[in-house]
Amino acid sequence: MKNSRGLLYPALHKFYSALSSLEKFEKGSNFFDNICHLDNFFSEYRNITFVLQKSLAKTEFRTVYEKLRDKYLVNDVGKWFIGKRNSYSQRTTI
């Protein structure tokens, strides 16, 4: 079945969900709620690239995605997020 909302809709949904979780994080609020909000943020942020890769895998946009991924995500900020994502993944599987 073809997605009538477009190729990027699943990624935009994950992006919205990540930002929504981050918006709920507040200085001085409940410590455990903040942990939950950050966990949700990193989980949804991680999923953005997964759904993009899946959506674009068999399209003519795959090479464009890979070029932009290498340009914008292979840097210090991208490496920081990957490190945080991996430490989160290791923490939740133990």
Backbone torsions as a table, in degrees:
resi	resn	phi	psi	omega
1	MET	NA	133.9	-178.9
2	LYS	-82.2	138.2	178.8
3	ASN	-78.5	111.2	-176.6
4	SER	-73.5	-12.7	-179.4
5	ARG	-85.6	-14.8	178.0
6	GLY	113.3	165.8	-177.2
7	LEU	-65.4	-33.8	-173.4
8	LEU	-91.6	-5.5	-177.9
9	TYR	-55.1	-48.1	179.9
10	PRO	-59.9	-38.9	179.1
11	ALA	-69.2	-39.7	177.6
12	LEU	-64.6	-36.2	176.8
13	HIS	-63.4	-44.2	178.0
14	LYS	-64.5	-39.2	178.3
15	PHE	-62.4	-45.7	177.5
16	TYR	-59.6	-44.6	-179.3
17	SER	-63.3	-39.9	177.6
18	ALA	-63.6	-47.0	179.7
19	LEU	-65.1	-35.9	177.5
20	SER	-62.1	-43.1	178.1
21	SER	-65.7	-40.6	179.8
22	LEU	-66.7	-36.1	179.3
23	GLU	-64.4	-29.3	-179.5
24	LYS	-76.5	-18.1	177.6
25	PHE	-69.4	126.6	-178.4
26	GLU	-136.9	135.6	175.3
27	LYS	-64.2	131.9	177.3
28	GLY	85.4	-2.6	177.9
29	SER	-89.9	-174.8	-175.7
30	ASN	-54.4	125.9	-177.6
31	PHE	-57.7	-45.5	-177.0
32	PHE	-70.8	-34.7	174.3
33	ASP	-63.5	-41.7	179.5
34	ASN	-63.7	-39.3	176.4
35	ILE	-60.8	-44.5	179.1
36	CYS	-61.2	-43.9	-179.7
37	HIS	-64.0	-41.6	178.3
38	LEU	-68.2	-41.1	176.4
39	ASP	-58.7	-45.2	178.5
40	ASN	-63.3	-40.9	178.9
41	PHE	-59.2	-51.9	-177.4
42	PHE	-64.4	-36.5	178.4
43	SER	-64.6	-47.6	179.8
44	GLU	-68.7	-38.8	178.1
45	TYR	-60.8	-42.1	178.6
46	ARG	-61.4	-39.5	-176.7
47	ASN	-70.6	-20.4	-179.9
48	ILE	-56.5	-50.3	-178.0
49	THR	-67.1	-34.6	178.6
50	PHE	-63.4	-46.5	-178.4
51	VAL	-71.7	-32.0	174.7
52	LEU	-62.6	-47.0	-179.8
53	GLN	-60.8	-41.3	179.9
54	LYS	-67.4	-43.8	-178.4
55	SER	-64.9	-36.7	-173.6
56	LEU	-99.1	-2.2	-171.6
57	ALA	-53.7	-45.0	-174.5
58	LYS	-112.9	37.4	179.1
59	THR	-123.6	171.1	177.0
60	GLU	-72.7	-7.6	-177.9
61	PHE	-88.2	-5.8	-177.0
62	ARG	-58.3	-45.5	-179.0
63	THR	-66.8	-34.4	176.3
64	VAL	-64.9	-45.1	177.5
65	TYR	-57.8	-47.5	-178.3
66	GLU	-62.8	-39.4	178.3
67	LYS	-64.7	-46.1	179.7
68	LEU	-69.5	-36.3	176.2
69	ARG	-59.5	-47.1	-179.2
70	ASP	-65.6	-34.4	-178.9
71	LYS	-72.6	-43.8	-171.0
72	TYR	-103.1	-22.7	-176.3
73	LEU	-104.7	-17.0	178.7
74	VAL	-94.6	74.7	178.3
75	ASN	-151.2	-175.5	-176.3
76	ASP	-62.7	-40.9	179.1
77	VAL	-65.9	-45.8	178.1
78	GLY	-60.3	-41.1	178.6
79	LYS	-65.8	-36.4	177.6
80	TRP	-62.5	-46.3	179.2
81	PHE	-63.2	-41.0	178.6
82	ILE	-63.0	-42.4	177.3
83	GLY	-61.1	-44.3	178.3
84	LYS	-65.7	-41.6	178.1
85	ARG	-60.4	-45.4	-178.5
86	ASN	-67.1	-38.6	178.4
87	SER	-68.1	-34.6	175.8
88	TYR	-64.9	-44.6	-178.8
89	SER	-63.1	-41.4	179.0
90	GLN	-66.7	-37.9	-178.6
91	ARG	-67.7	-36.0	-176.9
92	THR	-83.2	-14.5	-179.6
93	THR	-96.5	-6.4	-179.9
94	ILE	-84.3	NA	NA
